Amino acid sequence: MIRQAPHDPALLARLRVPAVPSSLRLVRRVVRESALIAGAPEAWADDLVLAVDEACQNVVRHGYAGGSGDLVVTLSRSPAGDGVVTEILDFAPPVDPARVRGRDLNDVRPGGLGVHFIEALCEEAGFAEPPEGAGNLFRMVKRFAKADDEG
């Protein structure tokens, strides 16, 4: 007998893909469409796509570091309905969150800015306790309107 999980009205999408660069195109499309379904303006959705893409690229490049594995991207409406919560789960070796930081912004050269983009585009971003058998769980919250913008 197949049991279906209970319906979660907050869930927008859940996608499991191989952690390879070519999968990120599909991830970006699903993230954008999910944000639009949640009621986000297009520019806001594009910012979320950038943040999620940067986080997924970090998993592909640094987490798996050429090895193989999967990414599970889950997008949900925030509990207050004021944004989108994105969780990126991988099965790579666990990382030390204290070692995940962007390079000095005075060091002008290509690359290494993903962490800065994520922090600038999301109100919350950080590692959470992954489920048993997983490597890392990265969680981002992006709200439709920041408190500063509601003036």
C-alpha positions as CSV (number, residue, x, y, z in Angstrom):
1,M,0.0,0.0,0.0
2,I,1.3,3.4,-1.0
3,R,0.8,6.2,1.6
4,Q,0.8,9.7,0.5
5,A,2.2,12.4,2.7
6,P,-0.3,14.8,4.1
7,H,-0.9,17.9,2.0
8,D,1.2,21.0,3.1
9,P,-0.6,24.1,1.9
10,A,2.6,26.2,2.4
11,L,4.7,23.9,0.0
12,L,5.3,25.5,-3.3
13,A,7.8,23.0,-4.8
14,R,10.3,20.3,-4.0
15,L,12.9,19.3,-6.5
16,R,15.6,16.6,-6.3
17,V,18.3,16.9,-9.0
18,P,21.8,15.7,-9.5
19,A,24.3,18.2,-8.1
20,V,25.8,19.1,-11.4
21,P,25.9,22.5,-13.1
22,S,23.5,21.5,-15.9
23,S,20.8,20.8,-13.2
24,L,20.9,24.4,-12.0
25,R,18.9,25.7,-15.0
26,L,15.9,23.6,-13.9
27,V,16.4,24.7,-10.3
28,R,16.4,28.4,-11.4
29,R,13.1,27.9,-13.4
30,V,11.4,26.1,-10.5
31,V,12.5,28.8,-8.0
32,R,11.3,31.6,-10.2
33,E,7.9,30.0,-10.9
34,S,7.4,29.1,-7.3
35,A,8.1,32.7,-6.2
36,L,5.6,34.0,-8.8
37,I,3.0,31.5,-7.6
38,A,3.6,32.8,-4.0
39,G,2.7,36.3,-5.2
40,A,6.1,37.8,-5.6
41,P,6.8,40.6,-8.1
42,E,9.1,39.5,-11.0
43,A,12.2,41.5,-9.8
44,W,11.8,40.0,-6.3
45,A,11.6,36.5,-7.9
46,D,14.7,37.1,-9.9
47,D,16.6,38.1,-6.7
48,L,15.5,34.9,-5.1
49,V,16.7,32.9,-8.1
50,L,20.1,34.6,-7.8
51,A,20.4,33.7,-4.1
52,V,19.3,30.1,-4.5
53,D,21.5,29.7,-7.6
54,E,24.5,30.9,-5.7
55,A,23.8,28.5,-2.8
56,C,23.4,25.6,-5.1
57,Q,26.6,26.5,-7.0
58,N,28.5,26.4,-3.7
59,V,27.2,22.9,-3.0
60,V,28.1,21.7,-6.5
61,R,31.6,23.4,-6.5
62,H,32.6,23.1,-2.9
63,G,30.3,20.6,-1.2
64,Y,30.7,17.8,-3.7
65,A,33.9,19.1,-5.1
66,G,33.7,17.1,-8.3
67,G,32.0,14.1,-6.6
68,S,28.5,13.0,-7.3
69,G,25.3,13.4,-5.3
70,D,22.0,15.1,-5.2
71,L,20.5,18.4,-4.2
72,V,17.0,18.7,-2.8
73,V,15.5,22.2,-3.1
74,T,12.3,22.9,-1.2
75,L,10.4,26.1,-1.5
76,S,7.5,27.1,0.9
77,R,5.5,30.1,1.7
78,S,6.8,31.6,5.0
79,P,4.6,30.9,8.0
80,A,3.4,34.6,8.0
81,G,2.8,34.4,4.3
82,D,5.1,37.4,3.8
83,G,7.8,35.6,1.7
84,V,9.4,32.4,0.7
85,V,11.5,29.9,2.7
86,T,14.0,27.9,0.6
87,E,15.8,24.9,2.0
88,I,18.7,23.3,0.1
89,L,19.6,19.8,1.3
90,D,22.7,17.9,0.2
91,F,24.4,14.7,1.0
92,A,28.0,16.0,0.7
93,P,30.3,15.9,3.7
94,P,29.1,18.3,6.4
95,V,30.7,21.7,6.3
96,D,31.7,23.9,9.3
97,P,29.4,26.9,9.0
98,A,32.0,29.1,10.6
99,R,34.2,28.5,7.5
100,V,31.5,29.6,5.0
101,R,32.0,33.3,4.3
102,G,32.6,35.5,1.4
103,R,36.0,36.8,0.5
104,D,37.0,40.4,1.4
105,L,35.1,42.8,-0.9
106,N,38.3,44.8,-1.3
107,D,39.8,41.8,-3.1
108,V,38.6,42.7,-6.6
109,R,38.5,39.7,-8.8
110,P,35.9,37.3,-10.3
111,G,34.2,34.8,-8.1
112,G,33.8,34.3,-4.4
113,L,30.8,36.7,-3.9
114,G,28.0,34.2,-3.6
115,V,27.8,34.5,0.2
116,H,27.6,38.3,-0.1
117,F,24.8,38.0,-2.6
118,I,22.8,35.6,-0.5
119,E,23.2,37.8,2.6
120,A,22.2,40.9,0.7
121,L,19.2,39.3,-0.9
122,C,17.7,37.4,2.0
123,E,16.6,38.5,5.4
124,E,17.8,35.2,6.9
125,A,20.3,32.7,5.6
126,G,22.2,29.9,7.4
127,F,22.8,26.3,8.1
128,A,20.2,24.2,10.0
129,E,20.4,20.7,11.4
130,P,20.1,18.3,8.5
131,P,18.0,15.1,8.7
132,E,19.8,11.9,9.5
133,G,21.7,10.6,6.5
134,A,22.1,14.0,4.9
135,G,25.2,16.2,4.8
136,N,24.0,19.8,5.0
137,L,20.8,21.9,5.2
138,F,21.0,25.5,4.1
139,R,17.9,27.6,4.8
140,M,17.1,31.1,3.4
141,V,14.1,33.3,4.1
142,K,13.3,36.1,1.7
143,R,10.4,38.4,2.6
144,F,8.3,40.4,0.1
145,A,8.9,43.7,2.0
146,K,11.7,44.5,4.3
147,A,10.8,46.4,7.5
148,D,12.9,49.4,6.2
149,D,10.8,49.5,3.0
150,E,7.5,49.8,4.8
151,G,8.1,53.3,6.1
